[in-house]
Amino acid sequence: MAALGGYDVRTGFEVSYAQCRQSIELAMQNVQWRGLVLGTEANICSMEEALASLKTMKNAEGYVIRWPNGTRVKVKCEEYILLHKAISNLSPLSVWEAMCLGTMVEMRERLPEELWPTFDEYAGKLDDAYWHIVTDVLELHSQTFEMSPKELGLALKAGNTFSISDPSNAKFIWEYRKYKNEASQPPWPNKDAKGWDAVMRKIRPTANKLEE
């Protein structure tokens, strides 16, 4: 167990690093406190310096940065985060799989807190890709809802993209046209609707990596 600081029980004020080390050395004389260590003190001059050193730190968890007013922030080194990502099975593909199943909230809750920013990054990029498709389909529908299926099919076959950002998303218009007429259903697409699997396949990470 590692101690990161200490307080004087008589005054309630935090003691210095040197005082804390002295107290731990005395405590170690008692068998029940053996194994207690004091975290190494590092003189970091700036947040930039601390963050830069996290990229090369080895065999350590990271820093607890302390401000003069006693405020502390824990930051993890890259090696530690990569290790826990592997242990926790956190990857773009695993987050995509949770998105397919509708279990992203549960997945995030199971992760260590230090991995939440990585999870949020993956989930945010997948969500952006998902809404990119939905936005294109809704835009295409707004321009073509008065067209018959035959008219729309011929227009798309002729190369008319109707100014949507990704013409390959036009293929989803057919499922949307069928689904939108079922007023009792939740908004399209959803994991219980036909076409959901096709939408999710479109945003599946390639080689377990997300597009920038």
Backbone as CSV, one residue per row, in Angstrom:
resi,resn,N_x,N_y,N_z,CA_x,CA_y,CA_z,C_x,C_y,C_z
1,MET,0.849,-1.187,0.000,0.000,0.000,0.000,0.886,1.239,0.000
2,ALA,0.516,2.230,-0.778,1.303,3.453,-0.890,0.531,4.631,-0.302
3,ALA,1.212,5.420,0.505,0.621,6.645,1.064,0.987,7.816,0.173
4,LEU,0.031,8.708,-0.036,0.261,9.872,-0.905,0.375,11.167,-0.110
5,GLY,0.175,11.095,1.181,0.242,12.276,2.029,-0.254,11.930,3.417
6,GLY,-0.289,12.927,4.289,-0.758,12.684,5.651,-1.252,13.961,6.300
7,TYR,-2.042,13.781,7.363,-2.603,14.915,8.099,-2.307,14.773,9.583
8,ASP,-2.100,15.894,10.229,-1.923,15.931,11.680,-3.295,15.791,12.327
9,VAL,-3.501,14.724,13.104,-4.820,14.471,13.686,-5.196,15.518,14.726
10,ARG,-4.214,16.224,15.248,-4.517,17.244,16.264,-5.007,18.541,15.647
11,THR,-4.433,18.898,14.495,-4.788,20.177,13.875,-5.700,20.022,12.654
12,GLY,-5.631,18.836,12.007,-6.410,18.630,10.798,-5.725,19.157,9.555
13,PHE,-4.500,19.700,9.709,-3.771,20.246,8.569,-2.840,19.196,7.962
14,GLU,-2.602,19.328,6.678,-1.721,18.408,5.988,-0.276,18.656,6.403
15,VAL,0.479,17.575,6.562,1.882,17.697,6.949,2.755,17.664,5.694
16,SER,4.000,18.059,5.858,4.922,18.097,4.715,5.315,16.678,4.308
17,TYR,5.930,16.587,3.139,6.383,15.286,2.643,7.398,14.683,3.605
18,ALA,8.323,15.508,4.106,9.358,15.028,5.035,8.729,14.507,6.325
19,GLN,7.723,15.230,6.852,7.045,14.786,8.069,6.292,13.476,7.830
20,CYS,5.700,13.376,6.678,4.958,12.167,6.333,5.906,10.972,6.250
21,ARG,7.063,11.176,5.640,8.052,10.096,5.525,8.528,9.650,6.909
22,GLN,8.749,10.621,7.789,9.182,10.300,9.151,8.115,9.489,9.893
23,SER,6.852,9.862,9.715,5.756,9.142,10.383,5.643,7.709,9.870
24,ILE,5.840,7.535,8.575,5.752,6.191,7.993,6.905,5.325,8.477
25,GLU,8.105,5.908,8.596,9.251,5.152,9.095,8.997,4.675,10.522
26,LEU,8.350,5.504,11.329,7.997,5.104,12.691,6.915,4.024,12.680
27,ALA,5.939,4.195,11.785,4.837,3.232,11.705,5.337,1.861,11.273
28,MET,6.367,1.832,10.441,6.885,0.575,9.927,7.491,-0.294,11.025
29,GLN,7.766,0.303,12.185,8.280,-0.476,13.305,7.196,-1.384,13.886
30,ASN,5.947,-1.053,13.575,4.820,-1.889,14.003,4.531,-2.885,12.891
31,VAL,4.475,-4.163,13.220,4.337,-5.204,12.215,3.107,-5.019,11.329
32,GLN,2.019,-4.471,11.890,0.794,-4.352,11.101,0.903,-3.287,10.014
33,TRP,1.911,-2.412,10.093,2.089,-1.371,9.081,3.204,-1.692,8.089
34,ARG,3.827,-2.847,8.242,4.906,-3.199,7.337,4.354,-3.405,5.919
35,GLY,5.096,-2.898,4.957,4.611,-2.929,3.575,4.068,-1.585,3.129
36,LEU,3.832,-0.683,4.095,3.367,0.665,3.736,4.541,1.473,3.202
37,VAL,4.356,2.106,2.066,5.420,2.929,1.476,4.865,4.313,1.166
38,LEU,5.768,5.253,1.049,5.385,6.619,0.682,5.686,6.834,-0.788
39,GLY,4.714,7.372,-1.506,4.918,7.639,-2.924,6.111,8.545,-3.162
40,THR,6.813,8.314,-4.255,7.988,9.119,-4.584,7.569,10.543,-4.954
41,GLU,8.290,11.503,-4.414,8.004,12.907,-4.718,8.753,13.323,-5.978
42,ALA,8.066,13.953,-6.892,8.689,14.443,-8.127,8.454,15.943,-8.232
43,ASN,9.500,16.666,-8.534,9.388,18.117,-8.673,9.057,18.451,-10.131
44,ILE,7.772,18.592,-10.400,7.292,18.910,-11.749,6.966,20.395,-11.803
45,CYS,7.495,21.064,-12.817,7.338,22.523,-12.885,6.062,22.971,-13.589
46,SER,5.468,22.094,-14.396,4.279,22.509,-15.139,3.433,21.294,-15.473
47,MET,2.165,21.539,-15.800,1.273,20.468,-16.215,1.769,19.853,-17.521
48,GLU,2.296,20.677,-18.411,2.819,20.181,-19.691,3.940,19.182,-19.459
49,GLU,4.816,19.485,-18.501,5.938,18.590,-18.191,5.424,17.265,-17.624
50,ALA,4.410,17.348,-16.771,3.846,16.135,-16.179,3.215,15.253,-17.248
51,LEU,2.430,15.854,-18.140,1.747,15.089,-19.181,2.738,14.476,-20.166
52,ALA,3.809,15.213,-20.469,4.827,14.696,-21.390,5.533,13.485,-20.800
53,SER,5.825,13.533,-19.497,6.541,12.426,-18.869,5.688,11.162,-18.780
54,LEU,4.366,11.312,-18.826,3.482,10.152,-18.758,3.641,9.239,-19.974
55,LYS,4.116,9.800,-21.082,4.270,9.017,-22.308,5.441,8.040,-22.221
56,THR,6.421,8.337,-21.373,7.623,7.504,-21.287,7.760,6.791,-19.941
57,MET,6.881,7.072,-19.002,6.963,6.458,-17.678,6.767,4.949,-17.771
58,LYS,7.618,4.181,-17.075,7.546,2.726,-17.089,7.384,2.174,-15.667
59,ASN,6.693,1.036,-15.579,6.533,0.322,-14.306,5.972,1.213,-13.196
60,ALA,5.038,2.026,-13.555,4.391,2.910,-12.578,2.966,3.173,-13.027
61,GLU,2.141,3.613,-12.085,0.735,3.879,-12.406,0.548,5.282,-12.969
62,GLY,1.290,6.224,-12.426,1.151,7.602,-12.881,1.493,8.574,-11.771
63,TYR,0.864,9.742,-11.814,1.096,10.783,-10.826,-0.193,11.111,-10.072
64,VAL,-0.014,11.618,-8.853,-1.057,12.392,-8.203,-0.488,13.802,-8.093
65,ILE,-1.039,14.710,-8.872,-0.532,16.085,-8.900,-1.195,16.872,-7.775
66,ARG,-0.372,17.531,-6.972,-0.880,18.300,-5.828,-0.589,19.777,-6.025
67,TRP,-1.628,20.589,-5.865,-1.494,22.045,-5.898,-1.237,22.568,-4.478
68,PRO,-0.707,23.769,-4.357,-0.424,24.325,-3.026,-1.630,24.366,-2.092
69,ASN,-2.841,24.483,-2.657,-4.029,24.539,-1.799,-4.526,23.157,-1.376
70,GLY,-3.783,22.106,-1.755,-4.158,20.756,-1.354,-4.964,19.989,-2.387
71,THR,-5.427,20.654,-3.443,-6.182,19.975,-4.497,-5.296,18.946,-5.188
72,ARG,-5.842,17.755,-5.424,-5.083,16.689,-6.069,-5.821,16.176,-7.299
73,VAL,-5.057,15.824,-8.318,-5.602,15.222,-9.537,-4.746,14.011,-9.883
74,LYS,-5.400,12.876,-10.124,-4.675,11.660,-10.480,-4.612,11.543,-12.002
75,VAL,-3.412,11.316,-12.517,-3.233,11.112,-13.957,-2.444,9.820,-14.155
76,LYS,-2.852,9.010,-15.140,-2.248,7.704,-15.366,-1.265,7.771,-16.546
77,CYS,-0.207,6.973,-16.467,0.745,6.933,-17.577,0.184,6.069,-18.705
78,GLU,0.706,6.269,-19.910,0.181,5.579,-21.085,0.349,4.062,-20.983
79,GLU,1.468,3.608,-20.433,1.702,2.173,-20.293,0.627,1.525,-19.419
80,TYR,0.279,2.201,-18.328,-0.735,1.684,-17.399,-2.110,1.632,-18.076
81,ILE,-2.446,2.676,-18.823,-3.757,2.726,-19.493,-3.856,1.635,-20.554
82,LEU,-2.779,1.425,-21.322,-2.789,0.381,-22.343,-2.960,-0.999,-21.718
83,LEU,-2.305,-1.218,-20.574,-2.430,-2.501,-19.874,-3.863,-2.732,-19.443
84,HIS,-4.488,-1.713,-18.852,-5.851,-1.878,-18.360,-6.871,-1.923,-19.489
85,LYS,-6.561,-1.288,-20.617,-7.437,-1.430,-21.784,-7.467,-2.882,-22.234
86,ALA,-6.293,-3.523,-22.210,-6.225,-4.926,-22.620,-6.972,-5.809,-21.626
87,ILE,-6.763,-5.542,-20.330,-7.430,-6.340,-19.289,-8.940,-6.156,-19.358
88,SER,-9.376,-4.934,-19.634,-10.805,-4.610,-19.629,-11.475,-4.860,-20.977
89,ASN,-10.695,-5.328,-21.974,-11.229,-5.577,-23.316,-11.848,-4.317,-23.901
90,LEU,-11.162,-3.196,-23.711,-11.657,-1.927,-24.257,-10.966,-1.650,-25.578
91,SER,-11.738,-1.588,-26.634,-11.220,-1.310,-27.961,-12.349,-0.711,-28.780
92,PRO,-12.038,-0.092,-29.932,-13.122,0.413,-30.786,-14.135,-0.673,-31.145
93,LEU,-13.639,-1.887,-31.382,-14.547,-2.971,-31.776,-15.450,-3.410,-30.630
94,SER,-14.915,-3.464,-29.402,-15.745,-3.873,-28.272,-16.817,-2.830,-27.961
95,VAL,-16.481,-1.536,-28.153,-17.490,-0.485,-27.943,-18.547,-0.552,-29.044
96,TRP,-18.119,-0.834,-30.273,-19.070,-1.001,-31.381,-20.022,-2.156,-31.098
97,GLU,-19.484,-3.258,-30.587,-20.326,-4.409,-30.264,-21.359,-4.053,-29.196
98,ALA,-20.944,-3.270,-28.190,-21.878,-2.818,-27.156,-22.938,-1.895,-27.743
99,MET,-22.539,-1.067,-28.709,-23.485,-0.180,-29.381,-24.515,-1.002,-30.149
100,CYS,-24.061,-2.064,-30.823,-24.981,-2.931,-31.559,-26.025,-3.543,-30.632
101,LEU,-25.585,-3.921,-29.437,-26.464,-4.604,-28.484,-27.245,-3.645,-27.593
102,GLY,-26.896,-2.360,-27.655,-27.562,-1.390,-26.787,-27.115,-1.473,-25.345
103,THR,-25.832,-1.872,-25.113,-25.339,-2.050,-23.744,-24.153,-1.133,-23.426
104,MET,-24.087,0.018,-24.074,-22.944,0.910,-23.878,-22.880,1.463,-22.454
105,VAL,-24.029,1.790,-21.874,-24.043,2.324,-20.503,-23.484,1.295,-19.537
106,GLU,-23.929,0.058,-19.672,-23.469,-1.002,-18.788,-21.966,-1.243,-18.962
107,MET,-21.483,-1.184,-20.208,-20.054,-1.390,-20.458,-19.226,-0.306,-19.783
108,ARG,-19.661,0.936,-19.916,-18.902,2.046,-19.319,-18.852,1.921,-17.809
109,GLU,-19.957,1.501,-17.206,-20.014,1.380,-15.751,-19.060,0.315,-15.228
110,ARG,-18.768,-0.687,-16.044,-17.871,-1.766,-15.609,-16.403,-1.397,-15.719
111,LEU,-16.097,-0.340,-16.459,-14.702,0.029,-16.697,-14.118,0.809,-15.524
112,PRO,-12.798,0.703,-15.293,-12.132,1.583,-14.324,-12.308,3.039,-14.750
113,GLU,-12.395,3.914,-13.796,-12.676,5.333,-14.077,-11.654,5.953,-15.025
114,GLU,-10.397,5.514,-14.930,-9.366,6.119,-15.772,-9.539,5.769,-17.245
115,LEU,-10.371,4.771,-17.554,-10.608,4.399,-18.946,-11.854,5.063,-19.531
116,TRP,-12.594,5.793,-18.721,-13.803,6.458,-19.234,-13.508,7.413,-20.387
117,PRO,-12.437,8.250,-20.300,-12.178,9.149,-21.434,-11.922,8.388,-22.737
118,THR,-11.221,7.256,-22.671,-10.978,6.462,-23.877,-12.281,5.885,-24.408
119,PHE,-13.097,5.357,-23.504,-14.408,4.841,-23.910,-15.234,5.941,-24.561
120,ASP,-15.257,7.124,-23.934,-16.046,8.239,-24.461,-15.547,8.672,-25.841
121,GLU,-14.234,8.598,-26.051,-13.675,8.946,-27.362,-14.172,7.964,-28.432
122,TYR,-14.077,6.667,-28.137,-14.537,5.654,-29.088,-16.039,5.791,-29.349
123,ALA,-16.797,5.916,-28.248,-18.261,6.008,-28.379,-18.653,7.257,-29.148
124,GLY,-17.934,8.368,-28.922,-18.250,9.616,-29.616,-18.028,9.513,-31.115
125,LYS,-16.939,8.872,-31.516,-16.652,8.722,-32.950,-17.662,7.794,-33.614
126,LEU,-18.048,6.731,-32.921,-19.058,5.820,-33.469,-20.408,6.518,-33.572
127,ASP,-20.729,7.310,-32.558,-21.999,8.041,-32.566,-22.027,9.059,-33.710
128,ASP,-20.895,9.726,-33.946,-20.810,10.679,-35.062,-21.051,9.976,-36.399
129,ALA,-20.424,8.796,-36.549,-20.588,8.047,-37.796,-22.040,7.593,-37.976
130,TYR,-22.646,7.178,-36.889,-24.050,6.745,-36.907,-24.967,7.889,-37.329
131,TRP,-24.782,9.060,-36.701,-25.653,10.200,-37.019,-25.353,10.783,-38.392
132,HIS,-24.169,10.549,-38.892,-23.845,10.961,-40.264,-24.751,10.221,-41.248
133,ILE,-24.945,8.923,-41.010,-25.830,8.132,-41.862,-27.272,8.601,-41.715
134,VAL,-27.715,8.737,-40.465,-29.100,9.148,-40.211,-29.398,10.502,-40.843
135,THR,-28.461,11.442,-40.712,-28.650,12.780,-41.273,-28.789,12.718,-42.788
136,ASP,-27.951,11.906,-43.428,-28.033,11.762,-44.882,-29.381,11.171,-45.301
137,VAL,-29.842,10.152,-44.582,-31.113,9.508,-44.931,-32.278,10.481,-44.754
138,LEU,-32.271,11.222,-43.657,-33.347,12.189,-43.426,-33.334,13.299,-44.470
139,GLU,-32.138,13.728,-44.855,-32.024,14.768,-45.885,-32.518,14.240,-47.232
140,LEU,-32.140,13.019,-47.550,-32.580,12.416,-48.808,-34.102,12.270,-48.826
141,HIS,-34.667,11.862,-47.699,-36.121,11.698,-47.631,-36.835,13.045,-47.800
142,SER,-36.247,14.093,-47.188,-36.891,15.408,-47.276,-36.957,15.911,-48.720
143,GLN,-36.035,15.449,-49.560,-36.000,15.888,-50.956,-36.781,14.960,-51.894
144,THR,-37.094,13.751,-51.425,-37.655,12.757,-52.349,-38.963,12.123,-51.871
145,PHE,-39.518,12.616,-50.762,-40.685,11.923,-50.202,-41.889,11.918,-51.148
146,GLU,-41.938,12.840,-52.099,-43.060,12.879,-53.042,-42.810,11.975,-54.261
147,MET,-41.626,11.431,-54.376,-41.300,10.576,-55.510,-41.774,9.141,-55.242
148,SER,-42.193,8.472,-56.287,-42.553,7.060,-56.164,-41.275,6.245,-56.017
149,PRO,-41.385,4.999,-55.523,-40.187,4.163,-55.434,-39.482,4.011,-56.781
150,LYS,-40.258,3.891,-57.853,-39.656,3.742,-59.171,-38.894,5.000,-59.564
151,GLU,-39.516,6.166,-59.339,-38.862,7.437,-59.689,-37.571,7.620,-58.896
152,LEU,-37.633,7.315,-57.600,-36.449,7.471,-56.762,-35.358,6.488,-57.187
153,GLY,-35.754,5.246,-57.453,-34.779,4.248,-57.872,-34.067,4.641,-59.156
154,LEU,-34.820,5.158,-60.113,-34.217,5.579,-61.376,-33.287,6.772,-61.177
155,ALA,-33.703,7.686,-60.309,-32.872,8.871,-60.053,-31.551,8.472,-59.410
156,LEU,-31.599,7.558,-58.432,-30.379,7.107,-57.770,-29.499,6.315,-58.736
157,LYS,-30.125,5.498,-59.561,-29.376,4.708,-60.528,-28.667,5.611,-61.536
158,ALA,-29.294,6.757,-61.835,-28.707,7.706,-62.791,-27.581,8.528,-62.163
159,GLY,-27.350,8.345,-60.852,-26.246,9.053,-60.204,-26.642,10.312,-59.477
160,ASN,-27.946,10.568,-59.329,-28.398,11.748,-58.594,-28.187,11.502,-57.101
161,THR,-27.322,12.270,-56.468,-27.013,12.080,-55.042,-27.860,12.964,-54.136
162,PHE,-28.634,13.887,-54.736,-29.492,14.804,-53.982,-28.707,15.575,-52.923
163,SER,-27.425,15.783,-53.196,-26.553,16.621,-52.350,-26.311,16.062,-50.956
164,ILE,-26.548,14.773,-50.715,-26.211,14.231,-49.404,-24.701,14.052,-49.329
165,SER,-24.143,14.073,-48.131,-22.686,14.109,-47.974,-22.007,12.817,-48.401
166,ASP,-22.680,11.678,-48.212,-22.097,10.390,-48.602,-23.122,9.617,-49.428
167,PRO,-22.965,9.603,-50.741,-23.944,8.933,-51.610,-24.180,7.463,-51.267
168,SER,-23.197,6.807,-50.629,-23.380,5.392,-50.288,-24.441,5.190,-49.214
169,ASN,-24.805,6.268,-48.524,-25.851,6.166,-47.498,-27.256,6.152,-48.105
170,ALA,-27.341,6.413,-49.408,-28.661,6.458,-50.057,-29.368,5.108,-50.000
171,LYS,-28.617,4.025,-49.911,-29.235,2.692,-49.908,-30.143,2.473,-48.698
172,PHE,-29.935,3.242,-47.627,-30.749,3.070,-46.429,-32.125,3.723,-46.548
173,ILE,-32.352,4.485,-47.618,-33.622,5.183,-47.769,-34.790,4.209,-47.904
174,TRP,-34.513,3.027,-48.448,-35.616,2.091,-48.671,-36.157,1.550,-47.354
175,GLU,-35.281,1.201,-46.428,-35.750,0.739,-45.124,-36.428,1.870,-44.359
176,TYR,-35.868,3.082,-44.514,-36.479,4.216,-43.820,-37.885,4.471,-44.345
177,ARG,-38.072,4.406,-45.650,-39.398,4.642,-46.240,-40.431,3.644,-45.711
178,LYS,-40.021,2.391,-45.553,-40.935,1.378,-45.027,-41.217,1.625,-43.550
179,TYR,-40.189,1.956,-42.820,-40.304,2.047,-41.372,-41.048,3.287,-40.910
180,LYS,-40.891,4.388,-41.620,-41.452,5.661,-41.154,-42.970,5.637,-41.087
181,ASN,-43.589,4.719,-41.794,-45.053,4.648,-41.795,-45.615,3.926,-40.578
182,GLU,-44.750,3.369,-39.745,-45.198,2.672,-38.545,-45.046,3.617,-37.360
183,ALA,-46.091,4.389,-37.105,-46.029,5.454,-36.099,-45.811,4.925,-34.684
184,SER,-46.191,3.682,-34.424,-46.068,3.137,-33.070,-44.633,2.744,-32.728
185,GLN,-43.755,2.742,-33.713,-42.379,2.305,-33.495,-41.494,3.480,-33.064
186,PRO,-40.416,3.187,-32.332,-39.454,4.251,-31.977,-38.753,4.767,-33.216
187,PRO,-38.061,5.903,-33.123,-37.416,6.501,-34.294,-36.460,5.531,-34.989
188,TRP,-36.406,5.640,-36.308,-35.469,4.829,-37.083,-34.098,5.496,-37.080
189,PRO,-33.016,4.716,-37.080,-32.998,3.263,-36.893,-32.887,2.911,-35.415
190,ASN,-33.310,1.749,-35.038,-33.102,1.242,-33.688,-32.798,-0.246,-33.781
191,LYS,-32.269,-0.799,-32.703,-31.730,-2.158,-32.790,-32.789,-3.224,-33.044
192,ASP,-34.076,-2.864,-32.917,-35.133,-3.836,-33.183,-35.723,-3.679,-34.583
193,ALA,-35.221,-2.699,-35.336,-35.781,-2.424,-36.663,-34.966,-3.102,-37.747
194,LYS,-35.654,-3.485,-38.802,-34.969,-4.035,-39.960,-34.084,-2.946,-40.557
195,GLY,-32.890,-3.306,-40.901,-31.952,-2.324,-41.433,-30.914,-1.889,-40.409
196,TRP,-31.176,-2.149,-39.110,-30.233,-1.762,-38.055,-28.869,-2.427,-38.264
197,ASP,-28.890,-3.722,-38.556,-27.632,-4.444,-38.741,-26.817,-3.856,-39.882
198,ALA,-27.500,-3.461,-40.956,-26.789,-2.880,-42.103,-26.164,-1.538,-41.741
199,VAL,-26.887,-0.732,-40.978,-26.346,0.562,-40.530,-25.116,0.336,-39.659
200,MET,-25.214,-0.621,-38.724,-24.096,-0.871,-37.819,-22.893,-1.450,-38.552
201,ARG,-23.140,-2.282,-39.547,-22.011,-2.809,-40.332,-21.273,-1.684,-41.049
202,LYS,-22.013,-0.673,-41.459,-21.400,0.453,-42.190,-20.400,1.206,-41.302
203,ILE,-20.642,1.268,-39.985,-19.767,2.034,-39.097,-18.816,1.137,-38.302
204,ARG,-18.794,-0.156,-38.624,-17.914,-1.085,-37.900,-16.454,-0.674,-38.081
205,PRO,-15.682,-0.608,-36.984,-14.261,-0.239,-37.089,-13.506,-1.210,-37.989
206,THR,-12.676,-0.683,-38.852,-11.849,-1.494,-39.732,-10.514,-1.782,-39.061
207,ALA,-10.151,-3.076,-38.966,-8.914,-3.479,-38.298,-8.866,-2.948,-36.861
208,ASN,-10.063,-2.886,-36.233,-10.197,-2.430,-34.849,-9.724,-0.988,-34.657
209,LYS,-9.854,-0.190,-35.716,-9.486,1.223,-35.646,-10.638,2.067,-36.161
210,LEU,-10.768,3.269,-35.595,-11.809,4.201,-36.009,-11.246,5.216,-36.977
211,GLU,-12.075,5.627,-37.927,-11.641,6.648,-38.863,-11.509,7.980,-38.163
212,GLU,-10.500,8.732,-38.551,-10.289,10.069,-37.964,-11.269,11.061,-38.562
